Amino acid sequence: MYQFMPLLLAASAIANPLAKRVSGTSTVNLGNITGSIKHLASGFIYGIPDTPNQIPDHFYTDIGFNYGRAGGAQVAAPGLGWIWGLAEYKVRFASALSNYRTTRKYGGEFIFLIHDLWGADGTQNSSAPYPGDNGDWSSWDDYLTQWISDMNANDALEGLSVDIWNEPDLAYFWNAPQSQYLQMWGRTYHRLRKEWPEVKLTGPAFAGEPDASNSWWTNYLSFVEGNASIPDQWVWHMEGGGSDMETAYGNLYSLLQTYNLPLRPINIDEYATYAEQVPSGAVWWISQLERVDAIGLRGNWLSGTQLHDFMASLLGKPNATTSSYSATEGGYWPNGGYQVYKYYNLNQTGHRVGSSPSADLMLDTYATVGTDMVRVLTGVRIATGTWQITINDLSAVGLPTSGTLNIHTWGFPFTGGYFGEVDAPTDLGWYEHTYEGNSVTFPVYQTDTTTAYAFEFLLG
């Protein structure tokens, strides 16, 4: 059983003997204003029921839901996609259209996964065709004609982005030569750009992050530069559990310079492993994405009808883990991860300020300055131990350069796991810190791998 150890037991980290074993420090600079509030990480892939309004409105609005991504994958049969017939395509299209409309209802942008609508969602068999097999593009061209017509007929272009293909660097989704993928990219890009000049065309949506040693990236960048098919957003996925956003961003920037390509908005439209989809991991990823101004959508590790439910593992409901589970049943409640995104959206108002992760890249922070308080959301990347936070330039928010600072602590537990009910963060009280030099430092005792924390203090 989890036993809470108070986070702030002493006036400073130095005063506590556990601080001798500090693993690293995340630093916040209150004088470094990094921009307005955007809630860049408040999107997710799938997770929306195909039945409109099944999940009540407040679950979307409380987290500032702003990006959805779907294409009808893994719907109940019949519904295997275009490659198995028009009737199969229509079922998947209806699912994706419903998800598009739900996303737009809350003002979000929608990324359409046309590979799923085609039928290459990972459930296809080994004989499933891919666009351009044996040099024949007729089925792909007919598919695009049908889809373009259906999107136009349903007035489904506003707020639309198109991922031209998802994770083609994995044979799970593209079991054909890379050269064939590049031809498909160029043909599809230019056709859609002609049909819909204002619709965002994004990619490459690789599973692998930018890397000069990765031939999928280097061949793709060389191709789009020569083919004039540069995406409107640079898209890739961060679900490997390894690297960090600053490294990935730096690699992209270097590659774009090498291939004389423009730096455009970044969209990590799948982030976090399943193990990281807990309060602490959610905060770590929020901090990472916000630091480099990258849009982010939570990955979705559920399957079948559950893929179209639970807002990508942010909600629970009756019978979620039993054989009586129903995809169309309501009665939802929030889990601990949901409470992180709710706080991120509703409490962290005002403007963003700069922060840096600990040197070991395990502790990270996302900090905002509102009209009333400084709020620092804090998460460790699935580990236990002792870290610390240093907040610099306190005078930038009207506080004296030395004195005593009272900090309010909130905990975000993962009680009950992915389907457990957590109706609010836990109030862990106020703690007093003596400081000097315009800076305060305090420890974070991470005694489990899932709990996140928020630290708040009043402006001067």
ZAMIKOL-163537 format. One record per residue (C-alpha): x, y, z; residue in three letters. Coordinates in steps of 0.5 Angstrom, whole numbers, plus 2048, in hexadecimal, padded with zeros to 3 digits. Example, Ala and Ser with C-alpha at 12.3 -4.5 7.8 and 13.67 -1.06 7.14 Angstrom:
<rs>
8197F7810ala 81B7FE80Eser 
</rs>
This chain:
<rs>
800800800met 8028077FEtyr 80480B804gln 805813804phe 80B816806met 80B81D806pro 80E821801leu 810827804leu 81382580Bleu 81882B80Cala 81983280Bala 81E830805ser 82182A802ala 82882B805ile 82482A80Cala 82282380Basn 82781D80Bpro 82381A805leu 826820801ala 82D81D801lys 82A8187FCarg 82781C7F7val 82781A7F0ser 8268207ECgly 8238277ECthr 81D82A7E8ser 81E8327E7thr 8188377E6val 81A83E7E4asn 8148437E6leu 8178487E2gly 8188447DBasn 8118457D8ile 8108407D3thr 8098427D0gly 8028417D1ser 7FE83B7D3ile 7FD8367CElys 7FB8307D1his 7FF82C7CCleu 7FF8257CFala 7F88257CFser 7F68207C9gly 7F58197C8phe 7F58147C3ile 7EE8107C3tyr 7EB80F7C9gly 7E58127C7ile 7DE80E7C7pro 7DB80E7C0asp 7D480F7C3thr 7D48177C4pro 7D381A7CBasn 7D58137CEgln 7DA8167D3ile 7D781D7D6pro 7DA8237D3asp 7DD8257DAhis 7E28207D9phe 7E58237D3tyr 7E482A7D5thr 7E88297DBasp 7EE8277D8ile 7EE82C7D3gly 7ED8267CDphe 7F08297C7asn 7F38247C2tyr 7F081D7C0gly 7F28187BBarg 7EF8127B8ala 7ED80E7B2gly 7E88097B4gly 7ED8037B6ala 7EB7FD7BAgln 7E37FE7B9val 7DF7F97BAala 7DE7F47B4ala 7DC7F67AEpro 7E17FC7AEgly 7E87F97ABleu 7E97FF7A7gly 7E980179Ftrp 7ED7FB79Dile 7E87F679Ftrp 7E27FA79Cgly 7DE80079Cleu 7D97FE7A1ala 7DF7FC7A6glu 7E28037A4tyr 7DB8077A6lys 7DB8047ADval 7E28067AEarg 7E180D7ABphe 7DA80E7AFala 7DF80D7B6ser 7E48127B4ala 7DF8177B2leu 7DB8167B8ser 7E28177BCasn 7E381D7B7tyr 7DD8207B9arg 7DE81F7C1thr 7E58227C0thr 7E28287BDarg 7DD8297C2lys 7E282B7C7tyr 7E682F7C2gly 7EB82A7C1gly 7EF8297BBglu 7EE8227B8phe 7F481E7B5ile 7F18197B0phe 7F58127AFleu 7F38107A8ile 7F880A7A9his 7F28077AEasp 7ED8097A9leu 7F08057A4trp 7F17FF7A8gly 7F87FF7AAala 7F77FF7B2asp 7FC7FA7B4gly 7F67F57B4thr 7F77F37ACgln 7F97EC7AAasn 7FF7EB7A6ser 7FC7EB7A0ser 7F97F27A1ala 7FB7F779Bpro 7FF7FE79Ctyr 7FE804797pro 802803791gly 8037FB791asp 8077F978Basn 806800788gly 7FF800788asp 7FC80678Ctrp 7F5806789ser 7F2803790ser 7F5809794trp 7F380E78Fasp 7EC80B78Fasp 7EC80B797tyr 7EE813797leu 7E9815792thr 7E3811797gln 7E681479Dtrp 7E781B79Aile 7E081B798ser 7DD81879Easp 7E181E7A2met 7DE82379Easn 7D782079Eala 7D88207A6asn 7DB8277A6asp 7E08247AAala 7E68297A8leu 7E682E7AEglu 7EC82D7B3gly 7EE8277AFleu 7F58247AEser 7F781E7AAval 7FD8197ADasp 7FE8167A6ile 8018107A9trp 80280D7B0asn 80880A7B2glu 80B8087ABpro 8118067AEasp 80E8007B2leu 80C7FA7AEala 8067FA7B2tyr 8037FF7AEphe 8078007A8trp 80A7F97A5asn 80C7FB79Fala 8137FF79Cpro 81580679Fgln 815808797ser 80E806796gln 80C80A79Dtyr 80F81079Aleu 80C810793gln 80580F797met 80781579Btrp 80881A795gly 802817791arg 7FE818797thr 80181F79Atyr 800822793his 7F9820792arg 7F6822799leu 7FA829798arg 7F682A792lys 7F0828794glu 7F082B79Btrp 7F583179Bpro 7F48337A2glu 7F482C7A6val 7FA82A7A9lys 7FE8247A7leu 8028217ACthr 80881C7ADgly 80C8187ACpro 8098157B3ala 80F8107B4phe 80F80C7BAala 81680E7BAgly 8198157BCglu 81D8197B8pro 8248167B7asp 8298177B2ala 82B8107B2ser 82480E7B0asn 82380D7A9ser 81B80E7A9trp 81C8157ACtrp 8228167A7thr 81F8137A1asn 8188177A3tyr 81B81E7A4leu 81F81D79Dser 81981B799phe 81482179Cval 81982679Bglu 81A824793gly 813822793asn 810829795ala 80C82579Aser 80E8277A1ile 8098267A7pro 80582C7AAasp 8078297B1gln 80D8247B2trp 80A81E7B6val 80D8187B9trp 80C8147BFhis 80F8147C6met 80D80D7C9glu 8138097CAgly 81580B7D1gly 81C80E7CFgly 81D8147CDser 81B81B7CFasp 8188217CBmet 81E8267CBglu 8228207C8thr 81D81F7C3ala 81C8267C1tyr 8238277C0gly 8248217BBasn 81E8247B7leu 82182B7B7tyr 8288287B5ser 8258237AFleu 8218297ADleu 82782D7ACgln 82A8287A8thr 8248277A3tyr 82382E7A3asn 81C82E7A5leu 8188327A9pro 8168327B1leu 80F8317B2arg 80A82F7B8pro 80C8297BBile 8068247BDasn 80881E7C1ile 80181B7BFasp 8038147C3glu 8078157CAtyr 8088117D0ala 8098097D1thr 8038067D5tyr 8078067DBala 80880E7DBglu 80180F7DAgln 8008107E2val 8008177E5pro 8088177E6ser 8098157DFgly 80481A7DCala 8078207E0val 80E81E7DDtrp 80B81E7D6trp 8078247D7ile 80D8287D9ser 8118257D3gln 80C8277CEleu 80B82E7D1glu 81382F7D1arg 81482F7C9val 80D8317C7asp 80B82A7C5ala 8038287C4ile 8028227C7gly 7FD81C7C7leu 7FD8167CCarg 7FE8107C9gly 7F980A7CAasn 7FB8037CCtrp 7F48007CCleu 7F17FC7C7ser 7EB7FA7C4gly 7E47FE7C6thr 7E88007CCgln 7ED8047C7leu 7E68097C6his 7E580A7CDasp 7E880D7D4phe 7EB8137D0met 7F280F7CFala 7F280C7D7ser 7F08127DAleu 7E98107DDleu 7E680A7E0gly 7DF8077E0lys 7DB8017E2pro 7DD7FA7E0asn 7E37FD7DDala 7E77F77DFthr 7E27F27DEthr 7DF7EE7D9ser 7D97F27DAser 7DC7F87D7tyr 7D87FC7D2ser 7DB8017CDala 7D48057CDthr 7D38057D5glu 7D480B7D8gly 7D580D7E0gly 7DC8107DFtyr 7E18127E4trp 7E88157E4pro 7EE8127E6asn 7F58157E9gly 7F88167E2gly 7F181A7E0tyr 7F281F7E6gln 7F98217E4val 7F68237DDtyr 7F18277E1lys 7F582B7E5tyr 7FA82C7DFtyr 7F482F7DCasn 7F08337E1leu 7F58347E6asn 7FB8367E2gln 7F983D7DFthr 7FD8437DEgly 8038427DAhis 80983D7DAarg 81083D7DDval 81683A7DBgly 8188337DEser 81D82E7DDser 81D8277DFpro 8228237E4ser 8298217E1ala 82781A7E1asp 82081C7DDleu 81C8197E2met 81981F7E6leu 8158247E2asp 81182A7E3thr 80C82E7E0tyr 80B8357E3ala 80683B7E2thr 8058427E5val 7FE8447E6gly 7FA84A7E9thr 7FA8477F0asp 8008417F0met 80683E7EDval 8048367ECarg 8098317EAval 80782A7E8leu 80C8257E9thr 80D81E7E7gly 8128197E7val 8138147E1arg 81180D7E4ile 81680D7EAala 81780D7F1thr 81C8127F5gly 81E8197F7thr 81E81F7F3trp 81D8267F4gln 81A82C7F1ile 81E8337F1thr 81A8397EFile 81E83F7EDasn 81C8477ECasp 8178477F1leu 81784F7F1ser 81484E7EAala 80D84C7EDval 80E8527F2gly 81184E7F8leu 8178507FCpro 81E84D7FBthr 81E84A801ser 819848807gly 814842808thr 81083F803leu 80A83B804asn 8088367FFile 8028327FEhis 80382B7FBthr 7FE8267F8trp 7FF81F7F6gly 7FC81B7F0phe 7FB8147F2pro 7FA80E7EDphe 7F580B7F2thr 7F28057EFgly 7F68057E8gly 7F48077E1tyr 7EC8067E3phe 7ED8087EAgly 7E880E7ECglu 7EC8147EFval 7E781A7F0asp 7EC81F7F2ala 7F48207F3pro 7F681F7FBthr 7F78267FFasp 7FE824802leu 7FE82B806gly 802831806trp 80A831808tyr 80E83780Aglu 815838807his 81B83D808thr 81F83F802tyr 824844800glu 8278467FAgly 8218477F6asn 8208407F6ser 81C83A7F9val 81E8337F9thr 81A82D7FCphe 81A8257FCpro 8158217F8val 81581A7FBtyr 8128157F6gln 81080F7FAthr 80C80C7F4asp 80D80C7EDthr 80680F7EBthr 8048157EFthr 80581C7EDala 8058227F1tyr 80482A7F0ala 80782F7F4phe 8038367F5glu 80583D7F8phe 8028447F8leu 8058497F4leu 80884F7F8gly 
</rs>
